[in-house]
């Protein structure tokens, strides 16, 4: 799975996660776009992880919010 996620360039999300910013920070358009892209990649990574995990274990991790948490 690690090799697969590395080939998709998603492995860094598993290692470091995505940067969550405080809600009071005003983002530029470029920063907002970058954050949205990171969130989308994180969702894709979670999807790949869920597909690779046995159903018994899947029930345990469905409550996790990010790929790093999984």
PDB file of N, H, CA, C and O in Angstrom:
ATOM      1  N   UNK A   1       0.828  -1.181   0.000  1.00  0.00           N
ATOM      2  CA  UNK A   1       0.000   0.000   0.000  1.00  0.00           C
ATOM      3  C   UNK A   1       0.877   1.251   0.000  1.00  0.00           C
ATOM      4  O   UNK A   1       0.572   2.233  -0.676  1.00  0.00           O
ATOM      5  N   UNK A   2       1.968   1.204   0.764  1.00  0.00           N
ATOM      6  H   UNK A   2       2.215   0.406   1.313  1.00  0.00           H
ATOM      7  CA  UNK A   2       2.858   2.368   0.788  1.00  0.00           C
ATOM      8  C   UNK A   2       3.391   2.679  -0.612  1.00  0.00           C
ATOM      9  O   UNK A   2       3.404   3.835  -1.034  1.00  0.00           O
ATOM     10  N   UNK A   3       3.824   1.656  -1.316  1.00  0.00           N
ATOM     11  H   UNK A   3       3.814   0.716  -0.973  1.00  0.00           H
ATOM     12  CA  UNK A   3       4.342   1.873  -2.675  1.00  0.00           C
ATOM     13  C   UNK A   3       3.278   2.449  -3.587  1.00  0.00           C
ATOM     14  O   UNK A   3       3.550   3.349  -4.382  1.00  0.00           O
ATOM     15  N   UNK A   4       2.066   1.928  -3.471  1.00  0.00           N
ATOM     16  H   UNK A   4       1.846   1.197  -2.825  1.00  0.00           H
ATOM     17  CA  UNK A   4       0.972   2.428  -4.294  1.00  0.00           C
ATOM     18  C   UNK A   4       0.715   3.912  -4.004  1.00  0.00           C
ATOM     19  O   UNK A   4       0.591   4.711  -4.933  1.00  0.00           O
ATOM     20  N   UNK A   5       0.636   4.279  -2.734  1.00  0.00           N
ATOM     21  H   UNK A   5       0.737   3.630  -1.980  1.00  0.00           H
ATOM     22  CA  UNK A   5       0.378   5.677  -2.374  1.00  0.00           C
ATOM     23  C   UNK A   5       1.550   6.576  -2.755  1.00  0.00           C
ATOM     24  O   UNK A   5       1.350   7.736  -3.115  1.00  0.00           O
ATOM     25  N   UNK A   6       2.757   6.056  -2.680  1.00  0.00           N
ATOM     26  H   UNK A   6       2.920   5.113  -2.388  1.00  0.00           H
ATOM     27  CA  UNK A   6       3.912   6.836  -3.142  1.00  0.00           C
ATOM     28  C   UNK A   6       3.827   7.077  -4.643  1.00  0.00           C
ATOM     29  O   UNK A   6       4.154   8.165  -5.117  1.00  0.00           O
ATOM     30  N   UNK A   7       3.392   6.073  -5.392  1.00  0.00           N
ATOM     31  H   UNK A   7       3.127   5.189  -5.008  1.00  0.00           H
ATOM     32  CA  UNK A   7       3.289   6.231  -6.847  1.00  0.00           C
ATOM     33  C   UNK A   7       2.216   7.247  -7.226  1.00  0.00           C
ATOM     34  O   UNK A   7       2.313   7.887  -8.272  1.00  0.00           O
ATOM     35  N   UNK A   8       1.209   7.397  -6.397  1.00  0.00           N
ATOM     36  H   UNK A   8       1.130   6.877  -5.547  1.00  0.00           H
ATOM     37  CA  UNK A   8       0.155   8.391  -6.627  1.00  0.00           C
ATOM     38  C   UNK A   8       0.511   9.759  -6.036  1.00  0.00           C
ATOM     39  O   UNK A   8      -0.243  10.723  -6.172  1.00  0.00           O
ATOM     40  N   UNK A   9       1.680   9.826  -5.373  1.00  0.00           N
ATOM     41  H   UNK A   9       2.292   9.043  -5.263  1.00  0.00           H
ATOM     42  CA  UNK A   9       2.172  11.037  -4.709  1.00  0.00           C
ATOM     43  C   UNK A   9       1.273  11.473  -3.552  1.00  0.00           C
ATOM     44  O   UNK A   9       1.086  12.665  -3.311  1.00  0.00           O
ATOM     45  N   UNK A  10       0.716  10.478  -2.836  1.00  0.00           N
ATOM     46  H   UNK A  10       0.869   9.509  -3.032  1.00  0.00           H
ATOM     47  CA  UNK A  10      -0.155  10.745  -1.692  1.00  0.00           C
ATOM     48  C   UNK A  10       0.484  10.344  -0.359  1.00  0.00           C
ATOM     49  O   UNK A  10      -0.078  10.626   0.699  1.00  0.00           O
ATOM     50  N   UNK A  11       1.639   9.696  -0.396  1.00  0.00           N
ATOM     51  H   UNK A  11       2.095   9.467  -1.256  1.00  0.00           H
ATOM     52  CA  UNK A  11       2.218   9.161   0.831  1.00  0.00           C
ATOM     53  C   UNK A  11       2.538  10.250   1.851  1.00  0.00           C
ATOM     54  O   UNK A  11       2.438  10.002   3.052  1.00  0.00           O
ATOM     55  N   UNK A  12       2.910  11.420   1.418  1.00  0.00           N
ATOM     56  H   UNK A  12       2.991  11.621   0.442  1.00  0.00           H
ATOM     57  CA  UNK A  12       3.229  12.495   2.370  1.00  0.00           C
ATOM     58  C   UNK A  12       2.022  12.850   3.226  1.00  0.00           C
ATOM     59  O   UNK A  12       2.181  13.286   4.366  1.00  0.00           O
ATOM     60  N   UNK A  13       0.826  12.671   2.696  1.00  0.00           N
ATOM     61  H   UNK A  13       0.697  12.316   1.770  1.00  0.00           H
ATOM     62  CA  UNK A  13      -0.371  12.927   3.498  1.00  0.00           C
ATOM     63  C   UNK A  13      -0.501  11.942   4.643  1.00  0.00           C
ATOM     64  O   UNK A  13      -0.993  12.293   5.715  1.00  0.00           O
ATOM     65  N   UNK A  14      -0.063  10.713   4.423  1.00  0.00           N
ATOM     66  H   UNK A  14       0.337  10.428   3.552  1.00  0.00           H
ATOM     67  CA  UNK A  14      -0.100   9.706   5.478  1.00  0.00           C
ATOM     68  C   UNK A  14       0.945  10.044   6.538  1.00  0.00           C
ATOM     69  O   UNK A  14       0.689   9.900   7.733  1.00  0.00           O
ATOM     70  N   UNK A  15       2.103  10.486   6.107  1.00  0.00           N
ATOM     71  H   UNK A  15       2.311  10.603   5.136  1.00  0.00           H
ATOM     72  CA  UNK A  15       3.190  10.791   7.049  1.00  0.00           C
ATOM     73  C   UNK A  15       2.973  12.092   7.805  1.00  0.00           C
ATOM     74  O   UNK A  15       3.178  12.145   9.017  1.00  0.00           O
ATOM     75  N   UNK A  16       2.563  13.133   7.109  1.00  0.00           N
ATOM     76  H   UNK A  16       2.396  13.090   6.124  1.00  0.00           H
ATOM     77  CA  UNK A  16       2.512  14.450   7.741  1.00  0.00           C
ATOM     78  C   UNK A  16       1.114  15.016   7.914  1.00  0.00           C
ATOM     79  O   UNK A  16       0.913  15.923   8.722  1.00  0.00           O
ATOM     80  N   UNK A  17       0.147  14.501   7.173  1.00  0.00           N
ATOM     81  H   UNK A  17       0.311  13.765   6.516  1.00  0.00           H
ATOM     82  CA  UNK A  17      -1.205  15.039   7.264  1.00  0.00           C
ATOM     83  C   UNK A  17      -1.336  16.340   6.489  1.00  0.00           C
ATOM     84  O   UNK A  17      -0.423  16.745   5.770  1.00  0.00           O
ATOM     85  N   UNK A  18      -2.488  16.990   6.647  1.00  0.00           N
ATOM     86  H   UNK A  18      -3.229  16.661   7.231  1.00  0.00           H
ATOM     87  CA  UNK A  18      -2.707  18.273   5.989  1.00  0.00           C
ATOM     88  C   UNK A  18      -2.684  19.372   7.036  1.00  0.00           C
ATOM     89  O   UNK A  18      -3.036  19.152   8.195  1.00  0.00           O
ATOM     90  N   UNK A  19      -2.271  20.534   6.621  1.00  0.00           N
ATOM     91  H   UNK A  19      -1.985  20.712   5.680  1.00  0.00           H
ATOM     92  CA  UNK A  19      -2.191  21.671   7.527  1.00  0.00           C
ATOM     93  C   UNK A  19      -3.587  22.247   7.731  1.00  0.00           C
ATOM     94  O   UNK A  19      -4.231  22.684   6.778  1.00  0.00           O
ATOM     95  N   UNK A  20      -4.044  22.246   8.964  1.00  0.00           N
ATOM     96  H   UNK A  20      -3.521  21.891   9.739  1.00  0.00           H
ATOM     97  CA  UNK A  20      -5.323  22.874   9.288  1.00  0.00           C
ATOM     98  C   UNK A  20      -5.039  24.269   9.823  1.00  0.00           C
ATOM     99  O   UNK A  20      -4.235  24.452  10.737  1.00  0.00           O
ATOM    100  N   UNK A  21      -5.708  25.233   9.243  1.00  0.00           N
ATOM    101  H   UNK A  21      -6.361  25.084   8.501  1.00  0.00           H
ATOM    102  CA  UNK A  21      -5.494  26.614   9.635  1.00  0.00           C
ATOM    103  C   UNK A  21      -6.616  27.088  10.545  1.00  0.00           C
ATOM    104  O   UNK A  21      -7.739  26.588  10.481  1.00  0.00           O
ATOM    105  N   UNK A  22      -6.300  28.056  11.388  1.00  0.00           N
ATOM    106  H   UNK A  22      -5.388  28.463  11.440  1.00  0.00           H
ATOM    107  CA  UNK A  22      -7.314  28.635  12.252  1.00  0.00           C
ATOM    108  C   UNK A  22      -8.378  29.316  11.393  1.00  0.00           C
ATOM    109  O   UNK A  22      -8.068  29.886  10.346  1.00  0.00           O
ATOM    110  N   UNK A  23      -9.602  29.255  11.831  1.00  0.00           N
ATOM    111  H   UNK A  23      -9.854  28.792  12.681  1.00  0.00           H
ATOM    112  CA  UNK A  23     -10.712  29.771  11.024  1.00  0.00           C
ATOM    113  C   UNK A  23     -10.680  31.286  10.862  1.00  0.00           C
ATOM    114  O   UNK A  23     -11.272  31.817   9.922  1.00  0.00           O
ATOM    115  N   UNK A  24     -10.001  31.987  11.761  1.00  0.00           N
ATOM    116  H   UNK A  24      -9.520  31.556  12.525  1.00  0.00           H
ATOM    117  CA  UNK A  24      -9.973  33.449  11.657  1.00  0.00           C
ATOM    118  C   UNK A  24      -8.930  33.969  10.670  1.00  0.00           C
ATOM    119  O   UNK A  24      -8.888  35.169  10.398  1.00  0.00           O
ATOM    120  N   UNK A  25      -8.101  33.097  10.137  1.00  0.00           N
ATOM    121  H   UNK A  25      -8.135  32.123  10.358  1.00  0.00           H
ATOM    122  CA  UNK A  25      -7.077  33.503   9.177  1.00  0.00           C
ATOM    123  C   UNK A  25      -7.725  33.698   7.807  1.00  0.00           C
ATOM    124  O   UNK A  25      -8.465  32.843   7.320  1.00  0.00           O
ATOM    125  N   UNK A  26      -7.430  34.833   7.209  1.00  0.00           N
ATOM    126  H   UNK A  26      -6.829  35.527   7.604  1.00  0.00           H
ATOM    127  CA  UNK A  26      -7.931  35.114   5.865  1.00  0.00           C
ATOM    128  C   UNK A  26      -6.917  34.591   4.857  1.00  0.00           C
ATOM    129  O   UNK A  26      -5.742  34.956   4.891  1.00  0.00           O
ATOM    130  N   UNK A  27      -7.388  33.734   3.963  1.00  0.00           N
ATOM    131  H   UNK A  27      -8.343  33.438   3.936  1.00  0.00           H
ATOM    132  CA  UNK A  27      -6.505  33.101   2.996  1.00  0.00           C
ATOM    133  C   UNK A  27      -6.571  33.825   1.656  1.00  0.00           C
ATOM    134  O   UNK A  27      -7.608  34.358   1.260  1.00  0.00           O
ATOM    135  N   UNK A  28      -5.440  33.826   0.980  1.00  0.00           N
ATOM    136  H   UNK A  28      -4.598  33.393   1.301  1.00  0.00           H
ATOM    137  CA  UNK A  28      -5.446  34.322  -0.390  1.00  0.00           C
ATOM    138  C   UNK A  28      -6.102  33.258  -1.266  1.00  0.00           C
ATOM    139  O   UNK A  28      -6.307  32.128  -0.825  1.00  0.00           O
ATOM    140  N   UNK A  29      -6.422  33.611  -2.479  1.00  0.00           N
ATOM    141  H   UNK A  29      -6.254  34.529  -2.837  1.00  0.00           H
ATOM    142  CA  UNK A  29      -7.042  32.654  -3.401  1.00  0.00           C
ATOM    143  C   UNK A  29      -6.123  31.455  -3.639  1.00  0.00           C
ATOM    144  O   UNK A  29      -6.581  30.314  -3.685  1.00  0.00           O
ATOM    145  N   UNK A  30      -4.836  31.721  -3.789  1.00  0.00           N
ATOM    146  H   UNK A  30      -4.464  32.648  -3.751  1.00  0.00           H
ATOM    147  CA  UNK A  30      -3.871  30.634  -4.018  1.00  0.00           C
ATOM    148  C   UNK A  30      -3.782  29.713  -2.804  1.00  0.00           C
ATOM    149  O   UNK A  30      -3.727  28.493  -2.958  1.00  0.00           O
ATOM    150  N   UNK A  31      -3.767  30.280  -1.604  1.00  0.00           N
ATOM    151  H   UNK A  31      -3.812  31.271  -1.479  1.00  0.00           H
ATOM    152  CA  UNK A  31      -3.701  29.471  -0.389  1.00  0.00           C
ATOM    153  C   UNK A  31      -4.974  28.637  -0.223  1.00  0.00           C
ATOM    154  O   UNK A  31      -4.910  27.475   0.178  1.00  0.00           O
ATOM    155  N   UNK A  32      -6.119  29.227  -0.529  1.00  0.00           N
ATOM    156  H   UNK A  32      -6.171  30.171  -0.855  1.00  0.00           H
ATOM    157  CA  UNK A  32      -7.382  28.516  -0.425  1.00  0.00           C
ATOM    158  C   UNK A  32      -7.413  27.338  -1.400  1.00  0.00           C
ATOM    159  O   UNK A  32      -7.861  26.244  -1.056  1.00  0.00           O
ATOM    160  N   UNK A  33      -6.932  27.578  -2.614  1.00  0.00           N
ATOM    161  H   UNK A  33      -6.568  28.466  -2.893  1.00  0.00           H
ATOM    162  CA  UNK A  33      -6.888  26.531  -3.635  1.00  0.00           C
ATOM    163  C   UNK A  33      -5.956  25.397  -3.200  1.00  0.00           C
ATOM    164  O   UNK A  33      -6.287  24.223  -3.364  1.00  0.00           O
ATOM    165  N   UNK A  34      -4.807  25.743  -2.653  1.00  0.00           N
ATOM    166  H   UNK A  34      -4.538  26.697  -2.520  1.00  0.00           H
ATOM    167  CA  UNK A  34      -3.851  24.741  -2.184  1.00  0.00           C
ATOM    168  C   UNK A  34      -4.455  23.900  -1.067  1.00  0.00           C
ATOM    169  O   UNK A  34      -4.301  22.679  -1.058  1.00  0.00           O
ATOM    170  N   UNK A  35      -5.135  24.539  -0.132  1.00  0.00           N
ATOM    171  H   UNK A  35      -5.260  25.531  -0.140  1.00  0.00           H
ATOM    172  CA  UNK A  35      -5.762  23.822   0.966  1.00  0.00           C
ATOM    173  C   UNK A  35      -6.865  22.900   0.460  1.00  0.00           C
ATOM    174  O   UNK A  35      -6.984  21.765   0.921  1.00  0.00           O
ATOM    175  N   UNK A  36      -7.668  23.377  -0.479  1.00  0.00           N
ATOM    176  H   UNK A  36      -7.572  24.299  -0.853  1.00  0.00           H
ATOM    177  CA  UNK A  36      -8.717  22.534  -1.072  1.00  0.00           C
ATOM    178  C   UNK A  36      -8.117  21.334  -1.800  1.00  0.00           C
ATOM    179  O   UNK A  36      -8.651  20.228  -1.719  1.00  0.00           O
ATOM    180  N   UNK A  37      -7.011  21.549  -2.509  1.00  0.00           N
ATOM    181  H   UNK A  37      -6.577  22.448  -2.575  1.00  0.00           H
ATOM    182  CA  UNK A  37      -6.330  20.452  -3.203  1.00  0.00           C
ATOM    183  C   UNK A  37      -5.808  19.416  -2.212  1.00  0.00           C
ATOM    184  O   UNK A  37      -5.915  18.214  -2.452  1.00  0.00           O
ATOM    185  N   UNK A  38      -5.240  19.885  -1.094  1.00  0.00           N
ATOM    186  H   UNK A  38      -5.153  20.861  -0.899  1.00  0.00           H
ATOM    187  CA  UNK A  38      -4.736  18.970  -0.072  1.00  0.00           C
ATOM    188  C   UNK A  38      -5.881  18.159   0.531  1.00  0.00           C
ATOM    189  O   UNK A  38      -5.735  16.958   0.755  1.00  0.00           O
ATOM    190  N   UNK A  39      -7.005  18.797   0.792  1.00  0.00           N
ATOM    191  H   UNK A  39      -7.124  19.773   0.609  1.00  0.00           H
ATOM    192  CA  UNK A  39      -8.150  18.087   1.358  1.00  0.00           C
ATOM    193  C   UNK A  39      -8.679  17.033   0.389  1.00  0.00           C
ATOM    194  O   UNK A  39      -9.054  15.936   0.804  1.00  0.00           O
ATOM    195  N   UNK A  40      -8.709  17.363  -0.892  1.00  0.00           N
ATOM    196  H   UNK A  40      -8.405  18.254  -1.229  1.00  0.00           H
ATOM    197  CA  UNK A  40      -9.160  16.402  -1.900  1.00  0.00           C
ATOM    198  C   UNK A  40      -8.198  15.212  -1.978  1.00  0.00           C
ATOM    199  O   UNK A  40      -8.638  14.064  -2.047  1.00  0.00           O
ATOM    200  N   UNK A  41      -6.905  15.479  -1.968  1.00  0.00           N
ATOM    201  H   UNK A  41      -6.548  16.412  -1.912  1.00  0.00           H
ATOM    202  CA  UNK A  41      -5.918  14.396  -1.987  1.00  0.00           C
ATOM    203  C   UNK A  41      -6.052  13.531  -0.741  1.00  0.00           C
ATOM    204  O   UNK A  41      -5.900  12.311  -0.814  1.00  0.00           O
ATOM    205  N   UNK A  42      -6.337  14.157   0.412  1.00  0.00           N
ATOM    206  H   UNK A  42      -6.461  15.147   0.472  1.00  0.00           H
ATOM    207  CA  UNK A  42      -6.512  13.402   1.640  1.00  0.00           C
ATOM    208  C   UNK A  42      -7.733  12.492   1.532  1.00  0.00           C
ATOM    209  O   UNK A  42      -7.683  11.346   1.980  1.00  0.00           O
ATOM    210  N   UNK A  43      -8.815  12.975   0.953  1.00  0.00           N
ATOM    211  H   UNK A  43      -8.855  13.905   0.589  1.00  0.00           H
ATOM    212  CA  UNK A  43     -10.001  12.140   0.755  1.00  0.00           C
ATOM    213  C   UNK A  43      -9.703  10.958  -0.173  1.00  0.00           C
ATOM    214  O   UNK A  43     -10.161   9.842   0.070  1.00  0.00           O
ATOM    215  N   UNK A  44      -8.948  11.207  -1.216  1.00  0.00           N
ATOM    216  H   UNK A  44      -8.576  12.114  -1.413  1.00  0.00           H
ATOM    217  CA  UNK A  44      -8.574  10.127  -2.134  1.00  0.00           C
ATOM    218  C   UNK A  44      -7.703   9.096  -1.419  1.00  0.00           C
ATOM    219  O   UNK A  44      -7.871   7.891  -1.608  1.00  0.00           O
ATOM    220  N   UNK A  45      -6.778   9.578  -0.604  1.00  0.00           N
ATOM    221  H   UNK A  45      -6.642  10.557  -0.450  1.00  0.00           H
ATOM    222  CA  UNK A  45      -5.901   8.683   0.141  1.00  0.00           C
ATOM    223  C   UNK A  45      -6.713   7.826   1.107  1.00  0.00           C
ATOM    224  O   UNK A  45      -6.495   6.618   1.202  1.00  0.00           O
ATOM    225  N   UNK A  46      -7.641   8.445   1.817  1.00  0.00           N
ATOM    226  H   UNK A  46      -7.818   9.426   1.740  1.00  0.00           H
ATOM    227  CA  UNK A  46      -8.512   7.690   2.716  1.00  0.00           C
ATOM    228  C   UNK A  46      -9.278   6.615   1.948  1.00  0.00           C
ATOM    229  O   UNK A  46      -9.415   5.488   2.425  1.00  0.00           O
ATOM    230  N   UNK A  47      -9.769   6.954   0.781  1.00  0.00           N
ATOM    231  H   UNK A  47      -9.658   7.870   0.394  1.00  0.00           H
ATOM    232  CA  UNK A  47     -10.504   5.995  -0.031  1.00  0.00           C
ATOM    233  C   UNK A  47      -9.631   4.787  -0.380  1.00  0.00           C
ATOM    234  O   UNK A  47     -10.075   3.646  -0.256  1.00  0.00           O
ATOM    235  N   UNK A  48      -8.407   5.032  -0.812  1.00  0.00           N
ATOM    236  H   UNK A  48      -8.046   5.959  -0.913  1.00  0.00           H
ATOM    237  CA  UNK A  48      -7.490   3.930  -1.131  1.00  0.00           C
ATOM    238  C   UNK A  48      -7.227   3.066   0.102  1.00  0.00           C
ATOM    239  O   UNK A  48      -7.196   1.839   0.009  1.00  0.00           O
ATOM    240  N   UNK A  49      -7.039   3.707   1.251  1.00  0.00           N
ATOM    241  H   UNK A  49      -7.065   4.704   1.327  1.00  0.00           H
ATOM    242  CA  UNK A  49      -6.783   2.951   2.474  1.00  0.00           C
ATOM    243  C   UNK A  49      -7.997   2.108   2.858  1.00  0.00           C
ATOM    244  O   UNK A  49      -7.854   0.945   3.235  1.00  0.00           O
ATOM    245  N   UNK A  50      -9.182   2.689   2.764  1.00  0.00           N
ATOM    246  H   UNK A  50      -9.298   3.634   2.457  1.00  0.00           H
ATOM    247  CA  UNK A  50     -10.395   1.946   3.093  1.00  0.00           C
ATOM    248  C   UNK A  50     -10.559   0.730   2.188  1.00  0.00           C
ATOM    249  O   UNK A  50     -10.987  -0.326   2.653  1.00  0.00           O
ATOM    250  N   UNK A  51     -10.230   0.857   0.914  1.00  0.00           N
ATOM    251  H   UNK A  51      -9.882   1.715   0.536  1.00  0.00           H
ATOM    252  CA  UNK A  51     -10.359  -0.263  -0.025  1.00  0.00           C
ATOM    253  C   UNK A  51      -9.405  -1.398   0.310  1.00  0.00           C
ATOM    254  O   UNK A  51      -9.686  -2.558   0.006  1.00  0.00           O
ATOM    255  N   UNK A  52      -8.292  -1.077   0.926  1.00  0.00           N
ATOM    256  H   UNK A  52      -8.064  -0.135   1.173  1.00  0.00           H
ATOM    257  CA  UNK A  52      -7.266  -2.088   1.193  1.00  0.00           C
ATOM    258  C   UNK A  52      -7.422  -2.756   2.556  1.00  0.00           C
ATOM    259  O   UNK A  52      -6.679  -3.682   2.878  1.00  0.00           O
ATOM    260  N   UNK A  53      -8.370  -2.301   3.347  1.00  0.00           N
ATOM    261  H   UNK A  53      -8.974  -1.549   3.085  1.00  0.00           H
ATOM    262  CA  UNK A  53      -8.484  -2.776   4.727  1.00  0.00           C
ATOM    263  C   UNK A  53      -9.643  -3.754   4.865  1.00  0.00           C
ATOM    264  O   UNK A  53     -10.700  -3.564   4.264  1.00  0.00           O
ATOM    265  N   UNK A  54      -9.441  -4.796   5.655  1.00  0.00           N
ATOM    266  H   UNK A  54      -8.582  -4.950   6.143  1.00  0.00           H
ATOM    267  CA  UNK A  54     -10.459  -5.790   5.944  1.00  0.00           C
ATOM    268  C   UNK A  54     -11.672  -5.140   6.620  1.00  0.00           C
ATOM    269  O   UNK A  54     -11.528  -4.171   7.365  1.00  0.00           O
ATOM    270  N   UNK A  55     -12.845  -5.670   6.359  1.00  0.00           N
ATOM    271  H   UNK A  55     -12.963  -6.457   5.753  1.00  0.00           H
ATOM    272  CA  UNK A  55     -14.097  -5.091   6.880  1.00  0.00           C
ATOM    273  C   UNK A  55     -14.118  -4.991   8.404  1.00  0.00           C
ATOM    274  O   UNK A  55     -14.642  -4.018   8.946  1.00  0.00           O
ATOM    275  N   UNK A  56     -13.566  -5.969   9.096  1.00  0.00           N
ATOM    276  H   UNK A  56     -13.141  -6.760   8.656  1.00  0.00           H
ATOM    277  CA  UNK A  56     -13.558  -5.947  10.561  1.00  0.00           C
ATOM    278  C   UNK A  56     -12.760  -4.758  11.089  1.00  0.00           C
ATOM    279  O   UNK A  56     -13.161  -4.117  12.060  1.00  0.00           O
ATOM    280  N   UNK A  57     -11.652  -4.473  10.459  1.00  0.00           N
ATOM    281  H   UNK A  57     -11.326  -4.993   9.670  1.00  0.00           H
ATOM    282  CA  UNK A  57     -10.816  -3.349  10.870  1.00  0.00           C
ATOM    283  C   UNK A  57     -11.420  -2.040  10.388  1.00  0.00           C
ATOM    284  O   UNK A  57     -11.292  -1.011  11.051  1.00  0.00           O
ATOM    285  N   UNK A  58     -12.069  -2.077   9.250  1.00  0.00           N
ATOM    286  H   UNK A  58     -12.174  -2.913   8.712  1.00  0.00           H
ATOM    287  CA  UNK A  58     -12.663  -0.873   8.667  1.00  0.00           C
ATOM    288  C   UNK A  58     -13.647  -0.220   9.625  1.00  0.00           C
ATOM    289  O   UNK A  58     -13.686   1.006   9.722  1.00  0.00           O
ATOM    290  N   UNK A  59     -14.431  -1.002  10.323  1.00  0.00           N
ATOM    291  H   UNK A  59     -14.400  -1.998  10.244  1.00  0.00           H
ATOM    292  CA  UNK A  59     -15.401  -0.453  11.274  1.00  0.00           C
ATOM    293  C   UNK A  59     -14.716   0.354  12.368  1.00  0.00           C
ATOM    294  O   UNK A  59     -15.285   1.322  12.873  1.00  0.00           O
ATOM    295  N   UNK A  60     -13.516  -0.032  12.733  1.00  0.00           N
ATOM    296  H   UNK A  60     -13.054  -0.818  12.322  1.00  0.00           H
ATOM    297  CA  UNK A  60     -12.771   0.659  13.779  1.00  0.00           C
ATOM    298  C   UNK A  60     -12.258   2.013  13.322  1.00  0.00           C
ATOM    299  O   UNK A  60     -12.207   2.957  14.111  1.00  0.00           O
ATOM    300  N   UNK A  61     -11.876   2.117  12.054  1.00  0.00           N
ATOM    301  H   UNK A  61     -11.917   1.350  11.413  1.00  0.00           H
ATOM    302  CA  UNK A  61     -11.216   3.336  11.594  1.00  0.00           C
ATOM    303  C   UNK A  61     -12.124   4.287  10.822  1.00  0.00           C
ATOM    304  O   UNK A  61     -11.675   5.356  10.408  1.00  0.00           O
ATOM    305  N   UNK A  62     -13.370   3.932  10.622  1.00  0.00           N
ATOM    306  H   UNK A  62     -13.735   3.064  10.959  1.00  0.00           H
ATOM    307  CA  UNK A  62     -14.258   4.802   9.862  1.00  0.00           C
ATOM    308  C   UNK A  62     -14.457   6.170  10.519  1.00  0.00           C
ATOM    309  O   UNK A  62     -14.832   7.133   9.850  1.00  0.00           O
ATOM    310  N   UNK A  63     -14.213   6.253  11.796  1.00  0.00           N
ATOM    311  H   UNK A  63     -13.909   5.471  12.340  1.00  0.00           H
ATOM    312  CA  UNK A  63     -14.403   7.509  12.517  1.00  0.00           C
ATOM    313  C   UNK A  63     -13.209   8.445  12.407  1.00  0.00           C
ATOM    314  O   UNK A  63     -13.275   9.579  12.882  1.00  0.00           O
ATOM    315  N   UNK A  64     -12.132   8.001  11.800  1.00  0.00           N
ATOM    316  H   UNK A  64     -12.078   7.079  11.414  1.00  0.00           H
ATOM    317  CA  UNK A  64     -10.938   8.832  11.640  1.00  0.00           C
ATOM    318  C   UNK A  64     -11.176   9.890  10.578  1.00  0.00           C
ATOM    319  O   UNK A  64     -11.826   9.623   9.567  1.00  0.00           O
ATOM    320  N   UNK A  65     -10.651  11.095  10.799  1.00  0.00           N
ATOM    321  H   UNK A  65     -10.123  11.312  11.620  1.00  0.00           H
ATOM    322  CA  UNK A  65     -10.911  12.214   9.897  1.00  0.00           C
ATOM    323  C   UNK A  65      -9.933  12.341   8.749  1.00  0.00           C
ATOM    324  O   UNK A  65     -10.304  12.811   7.673  1.00  0.00           O
ATOM    325  N   UNK A  66      -8.681  11.931   8.955  1.00  0.00           N
ATOM    326  H   UNK A  66      -8.379  11.550   9.829  1.00  0.00           H
ATOM    327  CA  UNK A  66      -7.671  12.139   7.916  1.00  0.00           C
ATOM    328  C   UNK A  66      -6.900  10.851   7.654  1.00  0.00           C
ATOM    329  O   UNK A  66      -6.958   9.900   8.433  1.00  0.00           O
ATOM    330  N   UNK A  67      -6.185  10.847   6.548  1.00  0.00           N
ATOM    331  H   UNK A  67      -6.138  11.619   5.915  1.00  0.00           H
ATOM    332  CA  UNK A  67      -5.352   9.692   6.210  1.00  0.00           C
ATOM    333  C   UNK A  67      -4.283   9.472   7.267  1.00  0.00           C
ATOM    334  O   UNK A  67      -3.947   8.329   7.575  1.00  0.00           O
ATOM    335  N   UNK A  68      -3.752  10.533   7.819  1.00  0.00           N
ATOM    336  H   UNK A  68      -4.025  11.461   7.568  1.00  0.00           H
ATOM    337  CA  UNK A  68      -2.724  10.396   8.842  1.00  0.00           C
ATOM    338  C   UNK A  68      -3.292   9.696  10.081  1.00  0.00           C
ATOM    339  O   UNK A  68      -2.621   8.853  10.677  1.00  0.00           O
ATOM    340  N   UNK A  69      -4.517  10.038  10.467  1.00  0.00           N
ATOM    341  H   UNK A  69      -5.062  10.723   9.983  1.00  0.00           H
ATOM    342  CA  UNK A  69      -5.149   9.401  11.625  1.00  0.00           C
ATOM    343  C   UNK A  69      -5.342   7.904  11.404  1.00  0.00           C
ATOM    344  O   UNK A  69      -5.187   7.108  12.330  1.00  0.00           O
ATOM    345  N   UNK A  70      -5.678   7.527  10.181  1.00  0.00           N
ATOM    346  H   UNK A  70      -5.804   8.174   9.428  1.00  0.00           H
ATOM    347  CA  UNK A  70      -5.868   6.113   9.858  1.00  0.00           C
ATOM    348  C   UNK A  70      -4.543   5.385   9.999  1.00  0.00           C
ATOM    349  O   UNK A  70      -4.476   4.177   9.773  1.00  0.00           O
TER     350      UNK A  70
END
